[in-house]
Amino acid sequence: MSVKLGFNVDHIATIREARKVCEPDPVAAAVIAELAGCNSITVHLREDKRHIQDRDVKLLRGTVTTKMNLEMAPSQEMVQIAINNQPDTVTLVPEIHTELATEDGLNVAAKAADLVKPVITLKSNDISVGVFIDPETEQVKAAKKIGADFVEFNTSKYATSCTLGSKEEIEREISALQDMTVLARKYGLRVKGGRGLNYRNVGAIAAIEGVEELIVGHSIISRAVMVGMDRAIKDMVEAIRNAD
């Protein structure tokens, strides 16, 4: 199975909001990324609207020609925004206002009772629903229990181990992701991965059998500053393809 690239455009909006102006435009970035070969566009609408704005979500829904994935907290407000905009998929994520970016997975096992209603509501509106979780057995089982269609495994510990850890630590994190991918697939859950992935470390995760898509944002945008969005997307597509 060929692993696909999902491009997260959030930090295009972060640059824009630094000056509160109209550029750079995350919608324009999404168009370039699709033309360059990415398979989906991810956008995280935070409750504090620190980067992506409601208008961005609406414009992206009318522009994206591949698939649009909306990351959001499982709140009533966000569920209604998703229903109004009809993304192809929603990924439920934790939201801590003091964090720079999402760091930990959603504790589905502890919050299962609260997550069932938003999952049912979204799915009844023809929106596929996933959860962003740490690669742990109890979280995978809980994702299945609440009726999720897919999981996105948090790869941040793996990414950190690639920079600061030993070979043994890297291998341990890869093994955990491999084992949890097997378990998720056993339960009929599709598998994605994301957080901290870059051109140097993405290959090992793309090589895990059963992973269908990797969500990458910051490292692509960082490279695009130097070489342009088109080249940055194509380089990431190539880095993923080389792992096959």
C-alpha positions as protocol buffer text, in pm:
chain_id: "A"
residue {
  index: 1
  type: MET
  ca { x: 0 y: 0 z: 0 }
}
residue {
  index: 2
  type: SER
  ca { x: 139 y: 337 z: -101 }
}
residue {
  index: 3
  type: VAL
  ca { x: 151 y: 580 z: 192 }
}
residue {
  index: 4
  type: LYS
  ca { x: -9 y: 917 z: 122 }
}
residue {
  index: 5
  type: LEU
  ca { x: 94 y: 1265 z: 231 }
}
residue {
  index: 6
  type: GLY
  ca { x: -149 y: 1487 z: 415 }
}
residue {
  index: 7
  type: PHE
  ca { x: -31 y: 1849 z: 440 }
}
residue {
  index: 8
  type: ASN
  ca { x: -115 y: 2056 z: 749 }
}
residue {
  index: 9
  type: VAL
  ca { x: -141 y: 2424 z: 653 }
}
residue {
  index: 10
  type: ASP
  ca { x: -176 y: 2562 z: 1008 }
}
residue {
  index: 11
  type: HIS
  ca { x: 161 y: 2735 z: 1026 }
}
residue {
  index: 12
  type: ILE
  ca { x: 101 y: 2926 z: 705 }
}
residue {
  index: 13
  type: ALA
  ca { x: -175 y: 3094 z: 905 }
}
residue {
  index: 14
  type: THR
  ca { x: 61 y: 3131 z: 1203 }
}
residue {
  index: 15
  type: ILE
  ca { x: 290 y: 3347 z: 988 }
}
residue {
  index: 16
  type: ARG
  ca { x: -7 y: 3549 z: 864 }
}
residue {
  index: 17
  type: GLU
  ca { x: -146 y: 3607 z: 1214 }
}
residue {
  index: 18
  type: ALA
  ca { x: 191 y: 3732 z: 1337 }
}
residue {
  index: 19
  type: ARG
  ca { x: 111 y: 4055 z: 1151 }
}
residue {
  index: 20
  type: LYS
  ca { x: -269 y: 4020 z: 1136 }
}
residue {
  index: 21
  type: VAL
  ca { x: -263 y: 4076 z: 760 }
}
residue {
  index: 22
  type: CYS
  ca { x: -393 y: 3875 z: 463 }
}
residue {
  index: 23
  type: GLU
  ca { x: -75 y: 3691 z: 366 }
}
residue {
  index: 24
  type: PRO
  ca { x: 52 y: 3428 z: 338 }
}
residue {
  index: 25
  type: ASP
  ca { x: -277 y: 3262 z: 253 }
}
residue {
  index: 26
  type: PRO
  ca { x: -327 y: 2901 z: 373 }
}
residue {
  index: 27
  type: VAL
  ca { x: -580 y: 2847 z: 96 }
}
residue {
  index: 28
  type: ALA
  ca { x: -323 y: 2938 z: -169 }
}
residue {
  index: 29
  type: ALA
  ca { x: -72 y: 2708 z: 2 }
}
residue {
  index: 30
  type: ALA
  ca { x: -324 y: 2425 z: -8 }
}
residue {
  index: 31
  type: VAL
  ca { x: -377 y: 2471 z: -382 }
}
residue {
  index: 32
  type: ILE
  ca { x: -4 y: 2462 z: -453 }
}
residue {
  index: 33
  type: ALA
  ca { x: 39 y: 2158 z: -229 }
}
residue {
  index: 34
  type: GLU
  ca { x: -235 y: 1964 z: -407 }
}
residue {
  index: 35
  type: LEU
  ca { x: -88 y: 2043 z: -747 }
}
residue {
  index: 36
  type: ALA
  ca { x: 252 y: 1928 z: -619 }
}
residue {
  index: 37
  type: GLY
  ca { x: 120 y: 1589 z: -515 }
}
residue {
  index: 38
  type: CYS
  ca { x: -17 y: 1586 z: -161 }
}
residue {
  index: 39
  type: ASN
  ca { x: -328 y: 1374 z: -108 }
}
residue {
  index: 40
  type: SER
  ca { x: -516 y: 1574 z: 155 }
}
residue {
  index: 41
  type: ILE
  ca { x: -518 y: 1903 z: 340 }
}
residue {
  index: 42
  type: THR
  ca { x: -536 y: 1916 z: 720 }
}
residue {
  index: 43
  type: VAL
  ca { x: -634 y: 2225 z: 914 }
}
residue {
  index: 44
  type: HIS
  ca { x: -671 y: 2264 z: 1290 }
}
residue {
  index: 45
  type: LEU
  ca { x: -933 y: 2515 z: 1396 }
}
residue {
  index: 46
  type: ARG
  ca { x: -846 y: 2594 z: 1756 }
}
residue {
  index: 47
  type: GLU
  ca { x: -1102 y: 2735 z: 1993 }
}
residue {
  index: 48
  type: ASP
  ca { x: -880 y: 3041 z: 2054 }
}
residue {
  index: 49
  type: LYS
  ca { x: -839 y: 3090 z: 1675 }
}
residue {
  index: 50
  type: ARG
  ca { x: -466 y: 3150 z: 1715 }
}
residue {
  index: 51
  type: HIS
  ca { x: -390 y: 3067 z: 1354 }
}
residue {
  index: 52
  type: ILE
  ca { x: -663 y: 2918 z: 1135 }
}
residue {
  index: 53
  type: GLN
  ca { x: -983 y: 3124 z: 1127 }
}
residue {
  index: 54
  type: ASP
  ca { x: -1343 y: 3022 z: 1054 }
}
residue {
  index: 55
  type: ARG
  ca { x: -1316 y: 3193 z: 716 }
}
residue {
  index: 56
  type: ASP
  ca { x: -1015 y: 2976 z: 626 }
}
residue {
  index: 57
  type: VAL
  ca { x: -1212 y: 2660 z: 694 }
}
residue {
  index: 58
  type: LYS
  ca { x: -1500 y: 2778 z: 476 }
}
residue {
  index: 59
  type: LEU
  ca { x: -1271 y: 2882 z: 190 }
}
residue {
  index: 60
  type: LEU
  ca { x: -1069 y: 2561 z: 210 }
}
residue {
  index: 61
  type: ARG
  ca { x: -1385 y: 2352 z: 192 }
}
residue {
  index: 62
  type: GLY
  ca { x: -1473 y: 2530 z: -131 }
}
residue {
  index: 63
  type: THR
  ca { x: -1121 y: 2497 z: -273 }
}
residue {
  index: 64
  type: VAL
  ca { x: -969 y: 2164 z: -171 }
}
residue {
  index: 65
  type: THR
  ca { x: -1007 y: 1907 z: -448 }
}
residue {
  index: 66
  type: THR
  ca { x: -842 y: 1609 z: -275 }
}
residue {
  index: 67
  type: LYS
  ca { x: -970 y: 1556 z: 80 }
}
residue {
  index: 68
  type: MET
  ca { x: -1007 y: 1802 z: 366 }
}
residue {
  index: 69
  type: ASN
  ca { x: -937 y: 1693 z: 722 }
}
residue {
  index: 70
  type: LEU
  ca { x: -1046 y: 1917 z: 1009 }
}
residue {
  index: 71
  type: GLU
  ca { x: -862 y: 1876 z: 1338 }
}
residue {
  index: 72
  type: MET
  ca { x: -1066 y: 2002 z: 1632 }
}
residue {
  index: 73
  type: ALA
  ca { x: -1155 y: 1965 z: 1996 }
}
residue {
  index: 74
  type: PRO
  ca { x: -1464 y: 1747 z: 2060 }
}
residue {
  index: 75
  type: SER
  ca { x: -1672 y: 2043 z: 2178 }
}
residue {
  index: 76
  type: GLN
  ca { x: -2029 y: 2124 z: 2080 }
}
residue {
  index: 77
  type: GLU
  ca { x: -1917 y: 2445 z: 1909 }
}
residue {
  index: 78
  type: MET
  ca { x: -1659 y: 2266 z: 1695 }
}
residue {
  index: 79
  type: VAL
  ca { x: -1896 y: 1982 z: 1606 }
}
residue {
  index: 80
  type: GLN
  ca { x: -2142 y: 2237 z: 1470 }
}
residue {
  index: 81
  type: ILE
  ca { x: -1868 y: 2412 z: 1272 }
}
residue {
  index: 82
  type: ALA
  ca { x: -1773 y: 2076 z: 1119 }
}
residue {
  index: 83
  type: ILE
  ca { x: -2134 y: 2003 z: 1026 }
}
residue {
  index: 84
  type: ASN
  ca { x: -2166 y: 2347 z: 867 }
}
residue {
  index: 85
  type: ASN
  ca { x: -1851 y: 2304 z: 658 }
}
residue {
  index: 86
  type: GLN
  ca { x: -1864 y: 1930 z: 580 }
}
residue {
  index: 87
  type: PRO
  ca { x: -1496 y: 1830 z: 574 }
}
residue {
  index: 88
  type: ASP
  ca { x: -1429 y: 1481 z: 443 }
}
residue {
  index: 89
  type: THR
  ca { x: -1286 y: 1378 z: 778 }
}
residue {
  index: 90
  type: VAL
  ca { x: -1259 y: 1512 z: 1131 }
}
residue {
  index: 91
  type: THR
  ca { x: -975 y: 1424 z: 1367 }
}
residue {
  index: 92
  type: LEU
  ca { x: -1058 y: 1483 z: 1732 }
}
residue {
  index: 93
  type: VAL
  ca { x: -758 y: 1619 z: 1922 }
}
residue {
  index: 94
  type: PRO
  ca { x: -691 y: 1747 z: 2274 }
}
residue {
  index: 95
  type: GLU
  ca { x: -665 y: 2120 z: 2314 }
}
residue {
  index: 96
  type: ILE
  ca { x: -457 y: 2297 z: 2578 }
}
residue {
  index: 97
  type: HIS
  ca { x: -448 y: 2673 z: 2537 }
}
residue {
  index: 98
  type: THR
  ca { x: -95 y: 2709 z: 2680 }
}
residue {
  index: 99
  type: GLU
  ca { x: 70 y: 2468 z: 2435 }
}
residue {
  index: 100
  type: LEU
  ca { x: 238 y: 2593 z: 2118 }
}
residue {
  index: 101
  type: ALA
  ca { x: 108 y: 2297 z: 1919 }
}
residue {
  index: 102
  type: THR
  ca { x: -73 y: 1974 z: 2001 }
}
residue {
  index: 103
  type: GLU
  ca { x: 173 y: 1761 z: 2197 }
}
residue {
  index: 104
  type: ASP
  ca { x: -5 y: 1464 z: 2354 }
}
residue {
  index: 105
  type: GLY
  ca { x: -267 y: 1232 z: 2216 }
}
residue {
  index: 106
  type: LEU
  ca { x: -631 y: 1257 z: 2315 }
}
residue {
  index: 107
  type: ASN
  ca { x: -698 y: 1035 z: 2618 }
}
residue {
  index: 108
  type: VAL
  ca { x: -985 y: 849 z: 2458 }
}
residue {
  index: 109
  type: ALA
  ca { x: -981 y: 576 z: 2723 }
}
residue {
  index: 110
  type: ALA
  ca { x: -1050 y: 829 z: 2999 }
}
residue {
  index: 111
  type: LYS
  ca { x: -1296 y: 1042 z: 2798 }
}
residue {
  index: 112
  type: ALA
  ca { x: -1485 y: 771 z: 2610 }
}
residue {
  index: 113
  type: ALA
  ca { x: -1822 y: 855 z: 2764 }
}
residue {
  index: 114
  type: ASP
  ca { x: -1789 y: 1218 z: 2653 }
}
residue {
  index: 115
  type: LEU
  ca { x: -1670 y: 1132 z: 2303 }
}
residue {
  index: 116
  type: VAL
  ca { x: -1947 y: 896 z: 2194 }
}
residue {
  index: 117
  type: LYS
  ca { x: -2200 y: 1174 z: 2127 }
}
residue {
  index: 118
  type: PRO
  ca { x: -1975 y: 1395 z: 1907 }
}
residue {
  index: 119
  type: VAL
  ca { x: -1860 y: 1088 z: 1712 }
}
residue {
  index: 120
  type: ILE
  ca { x: -2217 y: 973 z: 1649 }
}
residue {
  index: 121
  type: THR
  ca { x: -2327 y: 1327 z: 1555 }
}
residue {
  index: 122
  type: LEU
  ca { x: -2044 y: 1375 z: 1306 }
}
residue {
  index: 123
  type: LYS
  ca { x: -2085 y: 1032 z: 1148 }
}
residue {
  index: 124
  type: SER
  ca { x: -2462 y: 1085 z: 1115 }
}
residue {
  index: 125
  type: ASN
  ca { x: -2372 y: 1391 z: 908 }
}
residue {
  index: 126
  type: ASP
  ca { x: -2159 y: 1184 z: 669 }
}
residue {
  index: 127
  type: ILE
  ca { x: -1826 y: 1290 z: 818 }
}
residue {
  index: 128
  type: SER
  ca { x: -1564 y: 1022 z: 881 }
}
residue {
  index: 129
  type: VAL
  ca { x: -1422 y: 1055 z: 1232 }
}
residue {
  index: 130
  type: GLY
  ca { x: -1080 y: 974 z: 1373 }
}
residue {
  index: 131
  type: VAL
  ca { x: -892 y: 1035 z: 1696 }
}
residue {
  index: 132
  type: PHE
  ca { x: -536 y: 1155 z: 1751 }
}
residue {
  index: 133
  type: ILE
  ca { x: -393 y: 916 z: 2010 }
}
residue {
  index: 134
  type: ASP
  ca { x: -69 y: 795 z: 2158 }
}
residue {
  index: 135
  type: PRO
  ca { x: 29 y: 446 z: 2032 }
}
residue {
  index: 136
  type: GLU
  ca { x: -105 y: 257 z: 2334 }
}
residue {
  index: 137
  type: THR
  ca { x: -326 y: -51 z: 2355 }
}
residue {
  index: 138
  type: GLU
  ca { x: -592 y: 105 z: 2577 }
}
residue {
  index: 139
  type: GLN
  ca { x: -624 y: 406 z: 2347 }
}
residue {
  index: 140
  type: VAL
  ca { x: -668 y: 190 z: 2036 }
}
residue {
  index: 141
  type: LYS
  ca { x: -932 y: -21 z: 2209 }
}
residue {
  index: 142
  type: ALA
  ca { x: -1112 y: 293 z: 2326 }
}
residue {
  index: 143
  type: ALA
  ca { x: -1105 y: 438 z: 1973 }
}
residue {
  index: 144
  type: LYS
  ca { x: -1281 y: 126 z: 1849 }
}
residue {
  index: 145
  type: LYS
  ca { x: -1528 y: 142 z: 2138 }
}
residue {
  index: 146
  type: ILE
  ca { x: -1644 y: 497 z: 2062 }
}
residue {
  index: 147
  type: GLY
  ca { x: -1696 y: 417 z: 1694 }
}
residue {
  index: 148
  type: ALA
  ca { x: -1401 y: 597 z: 1536 }
}
residue {
  index: 149
  type: ASP
  ca { x: -1328 y: 522 z: 1173 }
}
residue {
  index: 150
  type: PHE
  ca { x: -953 y: 580 z: 1197 }
}
residue {
  index: 151
  type: VAL
  ca { x: -671 y: 667 z: 1434 }
}
residue {
  index: 152
  type: GLU
  ca { x: -384 y: 906 z: 1386 }
}
residue {
  index: 153
  type: PHE
  ca { x: -93 y: 792 z: 1597 }
}
residue {
  index: 154
  type: ASN
  ca { x: 110 y: 1059 z: 1774 }
}
residue {
  index: 155
  type: THR
  ca { x: 465 y: 1024 z: 1641 }
}
residue {
  index: 156
  type: SER
  ca { x: 616 y: 1299 z: 1855 }
}
residue {
  index: 157
  type: LYS
  ca { x: 803 y: 1059 z: 2088 }
}
residue {
  index: 158
  type: TYR
  ca { x: 953 y: 884 z: 1788 }
}
residue {
  index: 159
  type: ALA
  ca { x: 1053 y: 1219 z: 1635 }
}
residue {
  index: 160
  type: THR
  ca { x: 1214 y: 1332 z: 1960 }
}
residue {
  index: 161
  type: SER
  ca { x: 1404 y: 1004 z: 1992 }
}
residue {
  index: 162
  type: CYS
  ca { x: 1545 y: 1056 z: 1642 }
}
residue {
  index: 163
  type: THR
  ca { x: 1695 y: 1386 z: 1756 }
}
residue {
  index: 164
  type: LEU
  ca { x: 1784 y: 1324 z: 2121 }
}
residue {
  index: 165
  type: GLY
  ca { x: 1755 y: 952 z: 2184 }
}
residue {
  index: 166
  type: SER
  ca { x: 1962 y: 640 z: 2137 }
}
residue {
  index: 167
  type: LYS
  ca { x: 1925 y: 380 z: 1865 }
}
residue {
  index: 168
  type: GLU
  ca { x: 1746 y: 160 z: 2116 }
}
residue {
  index: 169
  type: GLU
  ca { x: 1495 y: 435 z: 2197 }
}
residue {
  index: 170
  type: ILE
  ca { x: 1424 y: 493 z: 1829 }
}
residue {
  index: 171
  type: GLU
  ca { x: 1369 y: 121 z: 1774 }
}
residue {
  index: 172
  type: ARG
  ca { x: 1138 y: 104 z: 2077 }
}
residue {
  index: 173
  type: GLU
  ca { x: 918 y: 385 z: 1945 }
}
residue {
  index: 174
  type: ILE
  ca { x: 902 y: 231 z: 1597 }
}
residue {
  index: 175
  type: SER
  ca { x: 812 y: -106 z: 1749 }
}
residue {
  index: 176
  type: ALA
  ca { x: 528 y: 51 z: 1949 }
}
residue {
  index: 177
  type: LEU
  ca { x: 390 y: 216 z: 1636 }
}
residue {
  index: 178
  type: GLN
  ca { x: 417 y: -110 z: 1443 }
}
residue {
  index: 179
  type: ASP
  ca { x: 238 y: -311 z: 1713 }
}
residue {
  index: 180
  type: MET
  ca { x: -41 y: -57 z: 1754 }
}
residue {
  index: 181
  type: THR
  ca { x: -89 y: -36 z: 1378 }
}
residue {
  index: 182
  type: VAL
  ca { x: -144 y: -412 z: 1370 }
}
residue {
  index: 183
  type: LEU
  ca { x: -393 y: -385 z: 1656 }
}
residue {
  index: 184
  type: ALA
  ca { x: -580 y: -93 z: 1500 }
}
residue {
  index: 185
  type: ARG
  ca { x: -609 y: -272 z: 1167 }
}
residue {
  index: 186
  type: LYS
  ca { x: -732 y: -582 z: 1350 }
}
residue {
  index: 187
  type: TYR
  ca { x: -1016 y: -370 z: 1489 }
}
residue {
  index: 188
  type: GLY
  ca { x: -1097 y: -236 z: 1143 }
}
residue {
  index: 189
  type: LEU
  ca { x: -951 y: 110 z: 1205 }
}
residue {
  index: 190
  type: ARG
  ca { x: -760 y: 292 z: 934 }
}
residue {
  index: 191
  type: VAL
  ca { x: -420 y: 421 z: 1047 }
}
residue {
  index: 192
  type: LYS
  ca { x: -250 y: 755 z: 1001 }
}
residue {
  index: 193
  type: GLY
  ca { x: 45 y: 914 z: 1178 }
}
residue {
  index: 194
  type: GLY
  ca { x: 172 y: 1261 z: 1252 }
}
residue {
  index: 195
  type: ARG
  ca { x: 360 y: 1509 z: 1472 }
}
residue {
  index: 196
  type: GLY
  ca { x: 727 y: 1595 z: 1445 }
}
residue {
  index: 197
  type: LEU
  ca { x: 779 y: 1413 z: 1117 }
}
residue {
  index: 198
  type: ASN
  ca { x: 1037 y: 1561 z: 882 }
}
residue {
  index: 199
  type: TYR
  ca { x: 1241 y: 1472 z: 573 }
}
residue {
  index: 200
  type: ARG
  ca { x: 1498 y: 1279 z: 778 }
}
residue {
  index: 201
  type: ASN
  ca { x: 1272 y: 1068 z: 999 }
}
residue {
  index: 202
  type: VAL
  ca { x: 956 y: 1011 z: 794 }
}
residue {
  index: 203
  type: GLY
  ca { x: 1088 y: 706 z: 610 }
}
residue {
  index: 204
  type: ALA
  ca { x: 1075 y: 463 z: 902 }
}
residue {
  index: 205
  type: ILE
  ca { x: 711 y: 545 z: 973 }
}
residue {
  index: 206
  type: ALA
  ca { x: 613 y: 535 z: 606 }
}
residue {
  index: 207
  type: ALA
  ca { x: 763 y: 184 z: 596 }
}
residue {
  index: 208
  type: ILE
  ca { x: 524 y: 49 z: 861 }
}
residue {
  index: 209
  type: GLU
  ca { x: 279 y: -187 z: 694 }
}
residue {
  index: 210
  type: GLY
  ca { x: -78 y: -72 z: 742 }
}
residue {
  index: 211
  type: VAL
  ca { x: -11 y: 302 z: 772 }
}
residue {
  index: 212
  type: GLU
  ca { x: -207 y: 476 z: 497 }
}
residue {
  index: 213
  type: GLU
  ca { x: -129 y: 845 z: 546 }
}
residue {
  index: 214
  type: LEU
  ca { x: 118 y: 1073 z: 723 }
}
residue {
  index: 215
  type: ILE
  ca { x: 23 y: 1425 z: 826 }
}
residue {
  index: 216
  type: VAL
  ca { x: 313 y: 1669 z: 798 }
}
residue {
  index: 217
  type: GLY
  ca { x: 311 y: 2045 z: 836 }
}
residue {
  index: 218
  type: HIS
  ca { x: 589 y: 2236 z: 1010 }
}
residue {
  index: 219
  type: SER
  ca { x: 886 y: 2072 z: 837 }
}
residue {
  index: 220
  type: ILE
  ca { x: 731 y: 2125 z: 492 }
}
residue {
  index: 221
  type: ILE
  ca { x: 656 y: 2489 z: 564 }
}
residue {
  index: 222
  type: SER
  ca { x: 1008 y: 2537 z: 701 }
}
residue {
  index: 223
  type: ARG
  ca { x: 1161 y: 2399 z: 381 }
}
residue {
  index: 224
  type: ALA
  ca { x: 919 y: 2597 z: 166 }
}
residue {
  index: 225
  type: VAL
  ca { x: 1065 y: 2919 z: 309 }
}
residue {
  index: 226
  type: MET
  ca { x: 1393 y: 2821 z: 143 }
}
residue {
  index: 227
  type: VAL
  ca { x: 1292 y: 2633 z: -172 }
}
residue {
  index: 228
  type: GLY
  ca { x: 924 y: 2713 z: -232 }
}
residue {
  index: 229
  type: MET
  ca { x: 606 y: 2522 z: -155 }
}
residue {
  index: 230
  type: ASP
  ca { x: 601 y: 2316 z: -474 }
}
residue {
  index: 231
  type: ARG
  ca { x: 954 y: 2180 z: -419 }
}
residue {
  index: 232
  type: ALA
  ca { x: 897 y: 2122 z: -46 }
}
residue {
  index: 233
  type: ILE
  ca { x: 586 y: 1911 z: -109 }
}
residue {
  index: 234
  type: LYS
  ca { x: 751 y: 1711 z: -387 }
}
residue {
  index: 235
  type: ASP
  ca { x: 1054 y: 1643 z: -166 }
}
residue {
  index: 236
  type: MET
  ca { x: 829 y: 1508 z: 113 }
}
residue {
  index: 237
  type: VAL
  ca { x: 632 y: 1293 z: -131 }
}
residue {
  index: 238
  type: GLU
  ca { x: 963 y: 1151 z: -250 }
}
residue {
  index: 239
  type: ALA
  ca { x: 1088 y: 1090 z: 105 }
}
residue {
  index: 240
  type: ILE
  ca { x: 772 y: 892 z: 178 }
}
residue {
  index: 241
  type: ARG
  ca { x: 781 y: 704 z: -153 }
}
residue {
  index: 242
  type: ASN
  ca { x: 1142 y: 597 z: -97 }
}
residue {
  index: 243
  type: ALA
  ca { x: 1034 y: 406 z: 213 }
}
residue {
  index: 244
  type: ASP
  ca { x: 809 y: 175 z: 9 }
}
